[in-house]
Amino acid sequence: MNKEPVSRELFDEVMVPNYAPGSIIPVRGEGSRIWDQEGREFIDLQGGIAVTCLGHSHPGLVGALHDQAEKIWHLSNVMTNEPALRLAKTLCDLTFAERVFFANSGAEANEAAFKLARRYAWEHHGKEKNEIISFKNSFHGRTLFTVSVGGQPKYLEGFEPAPGGIHHAEFNDLESVKKLISKEKTCAIVVEPIQGEGGVMPGDQAFLQGLRDLCDENDALLVFDEVQSGVGRSGHFYAYQMYGVVPDILSSAKGLGGGFPVAAMLTTAKVAASLGVGTHGSTYGGNALACAVAQRVVDTVSQPEILKGVKARSDKLRKGMMDIGERYGVFTEVRGAGLLLGCVLTEKWQGKAKDFLNAGLEEGVMVLVAGANVIRLAPSLIIPEPDIELALERFEAAVKKLTA
């Protein structure tokens, strides 16, 4: 087996050009630190885009994967398996849910959620009740259905015709929803309680509660996309618990596997009944390896001390970034919840978020962007405080050079 180092140039030779990866190639990670091919160390505030919620090479996750790998890897859905059943029971115990469907990615969990919403309305109200209301700047995945529900037209360009019956309201604007909703036609409202790709924009309490009330009044289902905000990211196991607004369907992925591909759609028994035998499926969904790892993630993240620690780390990181922003005149605010934070660039630096990302890499700290005007942070939920302090030092050095 050839294990010689490969160059970044090989990407351009062999990969479809839908990504534009950076120049470094990470080869090893431990906790919240990553090393590249040259042995250079980075503090990771990206978290694989809110995925590696327990950091890299977490011994508990490595152990769970190893233990299950020696038992059984995969079964078709003609049969069930113990890890899937245990994980589903745990998720139900921790949430509003009574039934779970497993998939492999956030897009697939959302695809299942949107299909279920339409199927439920079709069964209970008739075929005319099929419209979905979503929000501008939202992001729900890259399948044709999920990218159509998402409120960013750039991701749909060139892939039309798109599925119909989808309308987009203004996020945090309940009146814009009222103009679109219909008891006869609307089957669901789909919302991220905290918009991630759209700029790390938290939903207002009154707005999310208003959506719940509108759904109840119009016999529509409320779908929360918690692919990015879930599994402890907000400081609560799921963000809906922070708001006290309970959806009918919830999608989960990213942090659920801590880096191993797995996703879940959570719902009530009444709603789940509309996905009867043969109506939907997934070859790898509920895979024994994935569910064994996710079980360890859930058991760990759901502990009160972990969730409490998220808030403490959030406060430290938020204050540190805001202090940097004020010293160098680069941020107007740091918004978000828990360890999903967005640092909003000042007018002078609008459109230059990628410059901050690249400058950070040069100083040994990895950050994300959310659009062109927001620096996004989504580190491990258990990132050590010394790593936060070092990351802030390195990022400040990057900002100092960039603004000089």
Backbone hydrogen bonds in HBPLUS format (Angstrom, degrees):
<---DONOR---> <-ACCEPTOR-->    atom                        ^
c    i                          cat <-CA-CA->   ^        H-A-AA   ^      H-
h    n   atom  resd res      DA  || num        DHA   H-A  angle D-A-AA Bond
n    s   type  num  typ     dist DA aas  dist angle  dist       angle   num
A0010-LEU N   A0007-SER O   3.11 MM   3  5.60 149.5  2.21 108.9 116.8     1
A0011-PHE N   A0008-ARG O   3.08 MM   3  5.67 145.0  2.20 113.0 121.4     2
A0012-ASP N   A0009-GLU O   3.10 MM   3  5.52 122.6  2.44 106.1 117.9     3
A0013-GLU N   A0010-LEU O   2.98 MM   3  5.01 134.3  2.20  98.0 111.5     4
A0014-VAL N   A0010-LEU O   3.03 MM   4  6.25 150.5  2.12 158.6 165.2     5
A0015-MET N   A0011-PHE O   2.92 MM   4  5.26 158.2  1.97 149.3 151.4     6
A0027-VAL N   A0035-TRP O   2.90 MM   8  6.13 171.4  1.90 157.3 157.6     7
A0028-ARG N   A0035-TRP O   3.30 MM   7  5.30 153.0  2.38 150.9 149.9     8
A0035-TRP N   A0028-ARG O   2.81 MM   7  5.30 161.8  1.84 157.7 159.5     9
A0030-GLU N   A0033-ARG O   2.92 MM   3  5.47 160.2  1.96 153.4 159.4    10
A0033-ARG N   A0030-GLU O   3.06 MM   3  5.47 157.8  2.11 126.8 133.6    11
A0031-GLY N   A0056-HIS O   2.95 MM  25  4.78 152.6  2.03 140.8 131.8    12
A0056-HIS N   A0031-GLY O   2.80 MM  25  4.78 164.0  1.82 130.4 133.0    13
A0044-ASP N   A0032-SER O   2.87 MM  12  5.31 174.6  1.87 147.9 149.3    14
A0034-ILE N   A0042-PHE O   2.96 MM   8  5.17 156.3  2.02 144.4 151.3    15
A0042-PHE N   A0034-ILE O   2.78 MM   8  5.17 146.0  1.90 153.4 161.4    16
A0036-ASP N   A0040-ARG O   3.05 MM   4  5.46 149.8  2.14 141.6 150.1    17
A0039-GLY N   A0036-ASP O   2.94 MM   3  5.25 163.0  1.97 114.8 119.4    18
A0043-ILE N   A0364-GLY O   2.96 MM 321  6.30 157.3  2.01 139.1 141.4    19
A0366-MET N   A0043-ILE O   2.87 MM 323  6.14 166.6  1.88 171.8 171.1    20
A0045-LEU N   A0366-MET O   2.85 MM 321  5.40 143.7  1.98 140.9 152.8    21
A0378-ALA N   A0045-LEU O   2.88 MM 333  5.72 164.1  1.91 160.2 159.7    22
A0049-ILE N   A0046-GLN O   3.04 MM   3  5.41 139.5  2.21 109.4 119.7    23
A0050-ALA N   A0046-GLN O   3.38 MM   4  6.85 157.0  2.44 151.5 153.5    24
A0051-VAL N   A0047-GLY O   2.61 MM   4  5.64 153.7  1.68 159.0 166.6    25
A0052-THR N   A0047-GLY O   2.92 MM   5  4.94 148.5  2.02 121.8 129.0    26
A0053-CYS N   A0051-VAL O   2.70 MM   2  5.49 131.9  1.93 113.8  97.8    27
A0055-GLY N   A0052-THR O   3.10 MM   3  5.09 161.9  2.13 111.4 111.5    28
A0381-LEU N   A0053-CYS O   2.82 MM 328  5.29 155.8  1.88 128.8 134.9    29
A0061-LEU N   A0058-HIS O   3.05 MM   3  5.45 120.2  2.43 109.2 123.3    30
A0062-VAL N   A0058-HIS O   2.93 MM   4  6.16 166.3  1.95 163.5 168.1    31
A0063-GLY N   A0059-PRO O   2.88 MM   4  5.91 156.1  1.94 141.0 147.9    32
A0064-ALA N   A0060-GLY O   2.98 MM   4  6.16 155.1  2.05 140.2 146.8    33
A0065-LEU N   A0061-LEU O   2.96 MM   4  6.13 163.2  1.99 150.4 154.6    34
A0066-HIS N   A0062-VAL O   2.95 MM   4  6.11 161.6  1.99 148.0 153.5    35
A0067-ASP N   A0063-GLY O   2.88 MM   4  6.01 167.7  1.90 152.8 156.2    36
A0068-GLN N   A0064-ALA O   3.08 MM   4  6.20 166.8  2.10 147.6 151.1    37
A0069-ALA N   A0065-LEU O   2.88 MM   4  5.91 150.4  1.97 145.1 154.2    38
A0071-LYS N   A0068-GLN O   2.89 MM   3  5.12 160.0  1.93 110.5 116.9    39
A0072-ILE N   A0068-GLN O   3.20 MM   4  6.28 130.6  2.46 158.9 170.5    40
A0079-MET N   A0076-SER O   3.12 MM   3  6.06 170.7  2.12 121.0 124.0    41
A0085-LEU N   A0081-ASN O   3.20 MM   4  6.46 162.1  2.23 154.2 159.4    42
A0086-ARG N   A0082-GLU O   2.94 MM   4  6.12 166.3  1.95 162.8 166.4    43
A0087-LEU N   A0083-PRO O   2.97 MM   4  6.06 162.7  2.00 146.5 151.6    44
A0088-ALA N   A0084-ALA O   2.94 MM   4  6.07 163.3  1.97 149.6 154.3    45
A0089-LYS N   A0085-LEU O   3.03 MM   4  6.18 160.7  2.07 146.6 151.7    46
A0090-THR N   A0086-ARG O   2.98 MM   4  6.23 157.1  2.03 148.1 154.5    47
A0091-LEU N   A0087-LEU O   2.93 MM   4  6.18 164.7  1.95 156.1 159.5    48
A0092-CYS N   A0088-ALA O   2.99 MM   4  6.21 157.3  2.05 148.9 155.0    49
A0093-ASP N   A0089-LYS O   2.94 MM   4  6.15 155.8  2.00 146.8 153.7    50
A0094-LEU N   A0090-THR O   3.02 MM   4  6.23 140.1  2.18 145.8 156.3    51
A0095-THR N   A0092-CYS O   3.37 MM   3  5.31 150.3  2.47  98.4 106.5    52
A0098-GLU N   A0267-THR O   2.82 MM 169  6.13 168.0  1.84 147.6 149.6    53
A0099-ARG N   A0267-THR O   2.99 MM 168  5.47 153.0  2.06 156.4 152.3    54
A0267-THR N   A0099-ARG O   3.05 MM 168  5.47 157.3  2.10 157.3 156.9    55
A0101-PHE N   A0265-MET O   2.91 MM 164  5.08 153.7  1.97 144.8 153.1    56
A0265-MET N   A0101-PHE O   2.75 MM 164  5.08 154.9  1.81 151.2 159.6    57
A0103-ALA N   A0263-ALA O   2.89 MM 160  4.77 166.4  1.91 120.6 124.3    58
A0263-ALA N   A0103-ALA O   2.92 MM 160  4.77 140.1  2.08 126.0 116.7    59
A0109-ALA N   A0105-SER O   2.98 MM   4  6.30 154.1  2.05 150.0 157.7    60
A0110-ASN N   A0106-GLY O   2.88 MM   4  6.10 158.6  1.93 152.2 157.9    61
A0111-GLU N   A0107-ALA O   2.77 MM   4  5.96 154.4  1.83 145.9 154.1    62
A0112-ALA N   A0108-GLU O   3.00 MM   4  6.16 158.7  2.04 143.5 148.2    63
A0113-ALA N   A0109-ALA O   3.00 MM   4  6.23 150.9  2.08 138.9 147.5    64
A0114-PHE N   A0110-ASN O   2.83 MM   4  6.07 162.8  1.86 160.4 163.1    65
A0115-LYS N   A0111-GLU O   2.99 MM   4  6.12 160.2  2.03 147.0 152.9    66
A0116-LEU N   A0112-ALA O   2.87 MM   4  5.97 157.1  1.93 145.8 152.6    67
A0117-ALA N   A0113-ALA O   2.97 MM   4  6.17 156.3  2.03 144.5 150.7    68
A0118-ARG N   A0114-PHE O   3.15 MM   4  6.41 160.7  2.19 146.8 150.8    69
A0119-ARG N   A0115-LYS O   2.87 MM   4  6.05 160.7  1.91 150.7 157.0    70
A0120-TYR N   A0116-LEU O   2.78 MM   4  5.88 162.6  1.81 155.1 159.3    71
A0121-ALA N   A0117-ALA O   3.17 MM   4  6.33 164.3  2.19 143.1 147.1    72
A0122-TRP N   A0118-ARG O   2.89 MM   4  6.05 158.2  1.94 148.8 155.5    73
A0123-GLU N   A0119-ARG O   2.95 MM   4  6.18 154.3  2.01 147.8 153.9    74
A0124-HIS N   A0120-TYR O   2.96 MM   4  6.11 156.5  2.01 150.7 157.4    75
A0125-HIS N   A0121-ALA O   2.68 MM   4  5.23 153.6  1.75 147.4 152.5    76
A0126-GLY N   A0121-ALA O   3.10 MM   5  6.41 128.2  2.38 144.3 149.0    77
A0129-LYS N   A0126-GLY O   3.29 MM   3  6.03 158.9  2.34 118.6 123.8    78
A0130-ASN N   A0128-GLU O   3.11 MM   2  5.72 126.0  2.42 105.3  90.4    79
A0131-GLU N   A0185-LYS O   2.78 MM  54  5.61 158.9  1.83 156.2 155.2    80
A0187-CYS N   A0131-GLU O   2.73 MM  56  5.49 162.0  1.76 146.2 151.7    81
A0132-ILE N   A0165-GLY O   2.81 MM  33  6.26 157.4  1.86 161.4 167.7    82
A0167-HIS N   A0132-ILE O   2.86 MM  35  6.27 161.3  1.90 163.5 169.4    83
A0133-ILE N   A0188-ALA O   2.98 MM  55  6.40 163.5  2.01 153.6 158.6    84
A0190-VAL N   A0133-ILE O   2.86 MM  57  6.20 164.3  1.88 164.2 168.9    85
A0134-SER N   A0167-HIS O   2.77 MM  33  6.12 168.2  1.79 166.3 169.2    86
A0169-ALA N   A0134-SER O   2.85 MM  35  6.22 167.7  1.86 148.0 145.3    87
A0138-SER N   A0135-PHE O   3.12 MM   3  5.57 146.2  2.24 134.8 133.6    88
A0136-LYS N   A0169-ALA O   2.92 MM  33  6.13 159.7  1.96 176.7 175.1    89
A0137-ASN N   A0151-GLY O   2.80 MM  14  4.67 164.0  1.82 122.4 116.9    90
A0151-GLY N   A0138-SER O   3.08 MM  13  4.71 132.0  2.32 100.3 114.0    91
A0147-VAL N   A0143-THR O   2.81 MM   4  5.81 162.1  1.84 157.4 162.2    92
A0148-SER N   A0144-LEU O   3.21 MM   4  6.08 132.8  2.44 127.2 138.0    93
A0148-SER N   A0145-PHE O   3.16 MM   3  5.17 130.1  2.42  95.1 108.6    94
A0149-VAL N   A0145-PHE O   3.02 MM   4  6.38 149.0  2.12 148.7 157.1    95
A0150-GLY N   A0146-THR O   2.91 MM   4  6.09 148.5  2.01 140.6 149.8    96
A0155-TYR N   A0152-GLN O   3.04 MM   3  6.07 158.4  2.09 134.5 137.6    97
A0156-LEU N   A0153-PRO O   2.94 MM   3  5.24 154.1  2.01 111.0 119.4    98
A0157-GLU N   A0153-PRO O   3.19 MM   4  6.36 128.6  2.46 150.4 164.3    99
A0159-PHE N   A0156-LEU O   2.96 MM   3  5.53 159.1  2.00 145.3 144.5   100
A0173-ASP N   A0170-GLU O   3.18 MM   3  5.38 138.9  2.35 136.5 130.2   101
A0176-SER N   A0173-ASP O   3.20 MM   3  5.64 131.2  2.45 105.1 116.2   102
A0177-VAL N   A0174-LEU O   3.02 MM   3  5.17 131.7  2.26  99.5 112.8   103
A0178-LYS N   A0174-LEU O   3.03 MM   4  6.41 155.5  2.10 151.9 158.8   104
A0179-LYS N   A0175-GLU O   3.23 MM   4  6.50 140.2  2.40 142.5 151.4   105
A0180-LEU N   A0177-VAL O   2.92 MM   3  5.28 146.6  2.03 108.6 118.9   106
A0181-ILE N   A0177-VAL O   2.97 MM   4  6.11 148.5  2.07 161.0 170.9   107
A0186-THR N   A0182-SER O   2.83 MM   4  5.21 158.6  1.88 140.3 147.5   108
A0221-LEU N   A0187-CYS O   2.91 MM  34  6.23 169.7  1.92 137.6 137.1   109
A0189-ILE N   A0221-LEU O   2.94 MM  32  6.42 151.1  2.03 161.8 170.3   110
A0223-VAL N   A0189-ILE O   2.84 MM  34  6.05 177.6  1.84 168.1 167.9   111
A0191-VAL N   A0223-VAL O   2.95 MM  32  6.34 160.3  1.99 165.1 170.4   112
A0225-ASP N   A0191-VAL O   2.91 MM  34  5.92 161.8  1.95 134.0 140.0   113
A0203-GLY N   A0193-PRO O   2.75 MM  10  5.26 149.6  1.84 165.8 159.2   114
A0195-GLN N   A0201-MET O   2.87 MM   6  4.92 148.8  1.97 145.7 135.7   115
A0201-MET N   A0195-GLN O   2.87 MM   6  4.92 138.4  2.05 130.2 142.3   116
A0199-GLY N   A0196-GLY O   3.13 MM   3  5.77 154.9  2.20 121.9 122.0   117
A0200-VAL N   A0196-GLY O   3.16 MM   4  4.48 148.3  2.27 118.2 126.4   118
A0208-LEU N   A0204-ASP O   3.01 MM   4  6.31 167.9  2.03 163.1 163.7   119
A0209-GLN N   A0205-GLN O   3.00 MM   4  6.17 163.8  2.02 153.6 158.7   120
A0210-GLY N   A0206-ALA O   2.81 MM   4  5.82 146.0  1.93 135.7 146.1   121
A0211-LEU N   A0207-PHE O   2.95 MM   4  6.29 144.0  2.08 145.3 154.7   122
A0212-ARG N   A0208-LEU O   3.13 MM   4  6.46 154.7  2.20 143.3 149.5   123
A0213-ASP N   A0209-GLN O   2.98 MM   4  6.31 156.9  2.04 149.3 155.4   124
A0214-LEU N   A0210-GLY O   2.88 MM   4  6.09 158.0  1.93 147.8 154.0   125
A0215-CYS N   A0211-LEU O   2.94 MM   4  6.13 158.5  1.99 149.7 155.1   126
A0216-ASP N   A0212-ARG O   3.07 MM   4  6.31 159.9  2.11 147.1 152.5   127
A0217-GLU N   A0213-ASP O   2.94 MM   4  6.18 155.5  2.00 149.0 155.8   128
A0218-ASN N   A0214-LEU O   3.01 MM   4  6.11 136.0  2.21 141.7 152.7   129
A0218-ASN N   A0215-CYS O   3.22 MM   3  5.18 130.8  2.47  93.8 106.7   130
A0220-ALA N   A0215-CYS O   2.95 MM   5  4.55 169.5  1.96 136.8 138.8   131
A0248-ASP N   A0222-LEU O   2.80 MM  26  5.32 159.6  1.84 145.3 152.5   132
A0249-ILE N   A0222-LEU O   3.26 MM  27  6.55 156.5  2.32 151.9 151.7   133
A0224-PHE N   A0249-ILE O   2.93 MM  25  6.35 161.8  1.96 159.3 159.2   134
A0251-SER N   A0224-PHE O   3.03 MM  27  6.53 156.0  2.09 158.8 165.1   135
A0226-GLU N   A0251-SER O   2.96 MM  25  5.50 141.5  2.11 139.4 148.9   136
A0230-GLY N   A0226-GLU O   3.00 MM   4  4.86 134.6  2.22 126.3 128.3   137
A0233-ARG N   A0230-GLY O   3.44 MM   3  5.56 166.5  2.46 105.7 108.9   138
A0231-VAL N   A0237-PHE O   2.73 MM   6  4.89 108.2  2.25 159.3 179.0   139
A0232-GLY N   A0237-PHE O   2.90 MM   5  4.21 157.2  1.95 112.9 119.3   140
A0235-GLY N   A0232-GLY O   2.99 MM   3  5.19 153.8  2.05 111.4 119.9   141
A0339-LEU N   A0233-ARG O   2.91 MM 106  5.57 150.8  2.00 165.0 174.6   142
A0241-GLN N   A0238-TYR O   3.07 MM   3  5.77 147.2  2.18 116.8 124.5   143
A0242-MET N   A0239-ALA O   2.87 MM   3  5.09 134.3  2.08 104.5 117.6   144
A0243-TYR N   A0239-ALA O   3.25 MM   4  6.69 147.4  2.36 150.0 158.7   145
A0244-GLY N   A0240-TYR O   2.80 MM   4  5.87 133.0  2.02 140.9 154.9   146
A0245-VAL N   A0240-TYR O   3.32 MM   5  5.53 142.7  2.47 147.8 151.8   147
A0250-LEU N   A0266-LEU O   2.84 MM  16  5.05 154.1  1.90 146.7 151.4   148
A0266-LEU N   A0250-LEU O   2.74 MM  16  5.05 170.8  1.75 159.2 161.5   149
A0252-SER N   A0264-ALA O   2.80 MM  12  5.13 151.6  1.88 162.7 166.3   150
A0264-ALA N   A0252-SER O   2.75 MM  12  5.13 159.7  1.79 148.7 150.9   151
A0256-LEU N   A0253-ALA O   2.78 MM   3  5.14 177.1  1.78 132.7 133.6   152
A0258-GLY N   A0255-GLY O   3.07 MM   3  4.81 146.2  2.19  97.1 107.5   153
A0260-PHE N   A0257-GLY O   3.09 MM   3  4.71 170.1  2.10 103.4 106.5   154
A0272-ALA N   A0268-THR O   2.89 MM   4  5.96 163.3  1.92 151.9 157.6   155
A0273-ALA N   A0269-ALA O   3.18 MM   4  6.20 138.9  2.36 142.1 149.3   156
A0274-SER N   A0271-VAL O   3.17 MM   3  6.06 168.6  2.18 124.1 127.1   157
A0275-LEU N   A0272-ALA O   2.96 MM   3  5.77 165.9  1.98 126.8 130.9   158
A0279-THR N   A0276-GLY O   3.09 MM   3  5.75 167.5  2.11 144.0 144.2   159
A0287-ASN N   A0284-TYR O   2.91 MM   3  5.30 131.6  2.14 150.0 144.0   160
A0291-CYS N   A0287-ASN O   2.96 MM   4  6.15 166.7  1.98 160.4 164.4   161
A0292-ALA N   A0288-ALA O   3.01 MM   4  6.04 149.6  2.11 143.1 150.6   162
A0293-VAL N   A0289-LEU O   3.16 MM   4  6.44 161.3  2.20 151.9 156.0   163
A0294-ALA N   A0290-ALA O   2.91 MM   4  6.12 165.7  1.93 151.8 156.5   164
A0295-GLN N   A0291-CYS O   2.88 MM   4  5.93 146.7  1.99 138.4 146.9   165
A0296-ARG N   A0292-ALA O   3.38 MM   4  6.67 153.7  2.45 139.7 144.7   166
A0296-ARG N   A0293-VAL O   3.07 MM   3  5.31 117.7  2.47 100.8 115.0   167
A0297-VAL N   A0293-VAL O   3.04 MM   4  6.42 154.8  2.10 149.5 157.2   168
A0298-VAL N   A0294-ALA O   2.84 MM   4  6.06 170.8  1.85 158.4 159.5   169
A0299-ASP N   A0295-GLN O   2.89 MM   4  6.02 165.9  1.91 150.9 155.4   170
A0300-THR N   A0296-ARG O   3.06 MM   4  6.10 146.2  2.18 139.3 147.6   171
A0301-VAL N   A0297-VAL O   2.81 MM   4  5.97 176.4  1.81 167.0 166.0   172
A0302-SER N   A0298-VAL O   3.04 MM   4  5.76 159.6  2.08 145.5 150.6   173
A0303-GLN N   A0300-THR O   3.26 MM   3  5.81 165.6  2.28 114.8 119.0   174
A0306-ILE N   A0303-GLN O   2.97 MM   3  5.44 131.5  2.21 112.5 125.2   175
A0307-LEU N   A0303-GLN O   3.22 MM   4  6.60 162.4  2.26 158.2 162.7   176
A0308-LYS N   A0304-PRO O   2.87 MM   4  6.00 157.2  1.92 150.5 157.4   177
A0309-GLY N   A0305-GLU O   2.99 MM   4  5.98 145.7  2.11 130.4 139.7   178
A0310-VAL N   A0306-ILE O   3.03 MM   4  6.39 136.3  2.23 143.5 155.2   179
A0312-ALA N   A0308-LYS O   3.35 MM   4  6.75 159.3  2.39 146.5 151.6   180
A0313-ARG N   A0309-GLY O   2.96 MM   4  6.15 164.9  1.98 153.5 157.2   181
A0314-SER N   A0310-VAL O   2.83 MM   4  5.94 152.8  1.90 146.3 155.0   182
A0315-ASP N   A0311-LYS O   2.92 MM   4  6.15 161.4  1.95 153.0 156.6   183
A0316-LYS N   A0312-ALA O   3.17 MM   4  6.41 157.9  2.22 144.7 150.1   184
A0317-LEU N   A0313-ARG O   2.92 MM   4  6.10 166.9  1.94 154.2 157.7   185
A0318-ARG N   A0314-SER O   2.77 MM   4  5.80 164.5  1.79 154.9 160.1   186
A0319-LYS N   A0315-ASP O   3.01 MM   4  6.02 165.4  2.03 142.7 147.1   187
A0320-GLY N   A0316-LYS O   3.01 MM   4  6.09 160.8  2.05 142.9 148.9   188
A0321-MET N   A0317-LEU O   2.97 MM   4  6.12 162.7  2.00 150.3 154.3   189
A0322-MET N   A0318-ARG O   2.95 MM   4  6.11 157.0  2.00 148.2 155.1   190
A0323-ASP N   A0319-LYS O   2.86 MM   4  6.04 153.7  1.93 150.3 157.4   191
A0324-ILE N   A0320-GLY O   3.11 MM   4  6.35 156.9  2.16 143.3 149.1   192
A0325-GLY N   A0321-MET O   2.86 MM   4  6.07 157.8  1.91 145.1 152.0   193
A0326-GLU N   A0322-MET O   2.89 MM   4  6.14 151.1  1.98 147.1 153.6   194
A0327-ARG N   A0323-ASP O   2.95 MM   4  6.17 158.1  2.00 149.0 155.1   195
A0328-TYR N   A0324-ILE O   3.07 MM   4  6.21 155.2  2.14 153.5 158.5   196
A0329-GLY N   A0325-GLY O   2.79 MM   4  5.39 112.6  2.25 133.1 147.1   197
A0330-VAL N   A0325-GLY O   2.97 MM   5  4.79 142.1  2.12 127.6 136.8   198
A0346-THR N   A0330-VAL O   2.88 MM  16  5.27 144.6  2.01 122.7 126.3   199
A0332-THR N   A0344-VAL O   2.78 MM  12  5.67 155.1  1.84 156.7 165.4   200
A0344-VAL N   A0333-GLU O   2.94 MM  11  5.55 158.6  1.99 162.1 168.6   201
A0335-ARG N   A0342-GLY O   2.88 MM   7  5.24 156.7  1.94 151.9 150.1   202
A0342-GLY N   A0335-ARG O   2.74 MM   7  5.24 158.2  1.78 153.1 157.8   203
A0337-ALA N   A0340-LEU O   3.16 MM   3  5.61 146.2  2.28 145.1 147.1   204
A0340-LEU N   A0337-ALA O   3.02 MM   3  5.61 147.4  2.13 135.7 145.7   205
A0341-LEU N   A0377-LEU O   3.05 MM  36  5.15 162.4  2.08 149.3 153.7   206
A0377-LEU N   A0341-LEU O   2.86 MM  36  5.15 159.7  1.90 149.6 153.9   207
A0343-CYS N   A0375-ILE O   2.71 MM  32  4.93 167.9  1.73 149.8 153.0   208
A0375-ILE N   A0343-CYS O   2.93 MM  32  4.93 164.8  1.96 141.0 142.0   209
A0345-LEU N   A0373-ASN O   2.93 MM  28  5.45 176.8  1.93 160.0 160.9   210
A0349-TRP N   A0346-THR O   2.95 MM   3  5.46 135.9  2.15 112.0 123.6   211
A0350-GLN N   A0347-GLU O   3.27 MM   3  5.13 168.1  2.29 103.6 107.0   212
A0352-LYS N   A0349-TRP O   3.12 MM   3  5.64 150.1  2.22 144.7 142.8   213
A0355-ASP N   A0352-LYS O   2.99 MM   3  5.34 133.8  2.21 106.1 118.6   214
A0353-ALA N   A0372-ALA O   3.04 MM  19  5.04 154.1  2.11 136.1 135.8   215
A0356-PHE N   A0353-ALA O   3.01 MM   3  5.35 126.5  2.31 104.2 117.2   216
A0357-LEU N   A0353-ALA O   3.15 MM   4  6.58 154.0  2.22 148.8 156.4   217
A0358-ASN N   A0354-LYS O   2.98 MM   4  6.21 166.7  2.00 152.2 154.5   218
A0359-ALA N   A0355-ASP O   2.92 MM   4  6.05 154.6  1.99 141.7 149.4   219
A0360-GLY N   A0356-PHE O   2.89 MM   4  6.00 152.8  1.96 144.4 151.6   220
A0361-LEU N   A0357-LEU O   3.07 MM   4  6.41 153.3  2.14 147.4 154.2   221
A0362-GLU N   A0358-ASN O   3.19 MM   4  6.49 154.1  2.26 145.4 151.4   222
A0363-GLU N   A0360-GLY O   3.00 MM   3  5.17 134.0  2.22 100.5 113.5   223
A0365-VAL N   A0360-GLY O   2.93 MM   5  5.08 163.6  1.96 133.0 134.8   224
A0364-GLY N   A0361-LEU O   3.07 MM   3  4.99 156.2  2.13 100.4 108.0   225
A0368-LEU N   A0376-ARG O   2.97 MM   8  4.76 153.3  2.04 164.3 160.1   226
A0376-ARG N   A0368-LEU O   2.83 MM   8  4.76 151.4  1.91 109.9 117.6   227
A0370-ALA N   A0374-VAL O   2.92 MM   4  5.23 151.2  2.01 143.3 145.4   228
A0383-ILE N   A0380-SER O   3.34 MM   3  5.14 158.3  2.39 108.7 105.3   229
A0387-ASP N   A0384-PRO O   2.97 MM   3  5.32 128.2  2.25 106.2 119.9   230
A0388-ILE N   A0384-PRO O   3.15 MM   4  6.60 146.8  2.27 147.2 157.1   231
A0388-ILE N   A0385-GLU O   3.04 MM   3  4.99 118.4  2.44  95.2 110.7   232
A0389-GLU N   A0385-GLU O   2.96 MM   4  6.29 162.6  1.99 157.5 161.4   233
A0390-LEU N   A0386-PRO O   2.97 MM   4  6.14 158.7  2.01 143.1 148.8   234
A0391-ALA N   A0387-ASP O   2.84 MM   4  5.91 155.2  1.90 142.5 150.0   235
A0392-LEU N   A0388-ILE O   2.93 MM   4  6.18 155.6  1.99 150.4 156.5   236
A0393-GLU N   A0389-GLU O   3.02 MM   4  6.29 154.4  2.09 144.0 151.2   237
A0394-ARG N   A0390-LEU O   2.92 MM   4  6.17 163.1  1.95 152.1 156.1   238
A0395-PHE N   A0391-ALA O   2.83 MM   4  6.01 155.9  1.89 147.2 154.7   239
A0396-GLU N   A0392-LEU O   2.87 MM   4  5.98 156.5  1.92 145.9 152.4   240
A0397-ALA N   A0393-GLU O   3.04 MM   4  6.31 153.3  2.11 143.9 151.2   241
A0398-ALA N   A0394-ARG O   3.03 MM   4  6.32 148.9  2.13 142.1 150.4   242
A0399-VAL N   A0395-PHE O   2.88 MM   4  6.20 158.1  1.93 152.3 157.7   243
A0400-LYS N   A0396-GLU O   2.82 MM   4  5.98 159.4  1.86 151.7 157.6   244
A0401-LYS N   A0397-ALA O   3.14 MM   4  6.34 158.0  2.19 143.2 147.8   245
A0402-LEU N   A0398-ALA O   2.95 MM   4  6.16 159.3  1.99 147.2 153.7   246
A0403-THR N   A0399-VAL O   2.89 MM   4  5.97 150.9  1.97 151.3 157.5   247
A0404-ALA N   A0401-LYS O   3.38 MM   3  5.22 152.0  2.46  95.3 103.3   248
